[in-house]
Amino acid sequence: MEGTVRTFDESVRMYIPVLMERITEAHGATYQLYYEYGYASVVNDKEVTAKMEKNIGNALGKESIVQLEQGAMMGSEDFSAF
């Protein structure tokens, strides 16, 4: 079995393998867990975001800025490595 895990919190991210082992053991299953920590989630800097919104609004008009209603998204990407 394989899959991916996405979190917004680093402490949760580090705890996921522990939970996976507990759940597997609780069901009496035998297993070998190979867990690879991939890229962390992208967290936009609030101050930089606010400045960019202001600058873009001034340059292109406030109507050019679109706020996503769902807020944080669980997309799979590796931009946090840059």
C-alpha positions, 0 to 999 in steps of 0.5 A: 500500500502506498500514498501521500500525506499532506499537512499544514503543520510541521508537528503534525507532519512529523507525527503522522508516521507514529500514528500510522504505526499505532493504527496498523498495530492496533489492527494486529497487522504485520507491516514494514513502514517506509515513510519518506518525508517529502517537501514541506507545505508552502506557507506564504509570508503574511507581510509580503502577501499584504505588500504584494496585494497593495502594490498589485492593487495600485498597479492593476486595480483592486479588482485584479486581486482574487481571494480564494474562498477555500483558503489553504489548499492541499495541492501537491507541489514542491515549491517550498524547496525554493 
